[in-house]
Amino acid sequence: YFEDFSLTLKIFSLLTFELLCESRKAVDCTNLMRSYHQDITSFGDFIAVFRSKSITLYAVSNECVKQLNMTEDLHVEDGIFQYPRFSAFSGKYFVHPFQVFPRSRPDQLVLVKHRLYCWDMQDLTPKTLVMGTEGDPHAIFIKTALSETHCYGLQWSQLVTWNIETCEMVSQACLEVPGHMMGVGDVDVGSGVCCVLLARQGITLQKTHLGLFSFDGKLLGKVKICGEIFSITSAKVYNQK
């Protein structure tokens, strides 16, 4: 529960439903990007707290809560971390995108190389995955995904793949996007399919579609969605295999 800009944690066993321990004011909720219910999330046995220049993990065990500063040795002065919903966790790895800001006058368009930070959850060693080419500073990653060996970043109309071990970018597939993209999408590693929200706008009629793509960028099909385009904030691909 929330008190004095901190979260107090009560840890229960899912087997016996007994209270294992309580850690008062364990999670610091100050200086968040927005609010504690938007910038704090959980995955596995970790609670993640996101700030514009840092990410803090709290490892939860049966006996205590341990704080881990994930970004202490990273260079983050040239941009900010994106919001929590753009991260991915596989059990073995945790990845989160970093938006680079150009160092120039606001009225000048300067291209940048955005990057992802990927941590090995065994020893918390960070890997830096950088775009191979420069791009629009506003073209953020709208989805990330992980496999045992590779990291995937969906950046508007392209899907970028890195080898996690070597940090090398192995592919950059441009999606065959018909119409205008809305910055919403998903990546499913198991099926080898990604999706993005598309829109075609007329004078009085708005049509929205969800485009399904292979990992090499080929358009596999479209699903028509009825309703206002701006009410759709997320998309999810479910692998039924």
Phi, psi and omega in degrees: 000163188263130175205135176052048178058031176218160175253128172265130187253135169245122186254123182245152174277133177281348179271314183254347182064019178271151175287120182272317178195166177227131180238108185282135178049048185280328186248116180286126182248019180273155174059035175284164180292322182228282180207168186292332179276353177254329187250012174235128181221174180223151174204137184057228177258031182236146168247127183250132179243123186252129170234168186298331183243003183205158172229126180242130175255146173240110180278121184259128177233184180292340188244335186201176174238120183253129180272134181230118176273108186281341190241016186299322184257014182264150175272110184233017183284345185261015179179202180219159173284146175284175183292159185303329186292351180267000181273170178216148181223132182244359188097313178271323183231158171227130183230145178212139182278151180235125181267119181273135177258138177287144178263083182200183177291146182300333182274004179250134177270108179246128182282149183224168174248103176291164182213163174244147171250129182236124183252135169282121187284352176285313182237004178062027176286126181273144172244140179254118182250114188249144175298145181284331181234157178283153181210183179299130180297341180269354181275080184281169173282128180262353176193145173232157179208162185224146166239190179294334186233344188230155176242140183237136177231120178266110184244090182055256187258025176215148177246120184251137181237133177240149167277120186293321184294316184264348183066015181272139174282122186259340177200155178216092186267125176275125182282139178281080188269114173273127180088205188254133178275147184253004176077026177233133181192182180207159179229126176245108185291323183298321181265350182068035184230141171233162180222152174221150179277126182246157178211137170243124184250129174254193182290315182237350186240135177243127178241131181241139179226152171256115181271133178255130187230149170281168182290347175265008173096000183283135177286118181269332181170172180228144176245122180283135179240126178270143178121178181290138184290332186276356177273351181265113184248349179206158177220151183219130174262124179255125179273113183266009182293000000 
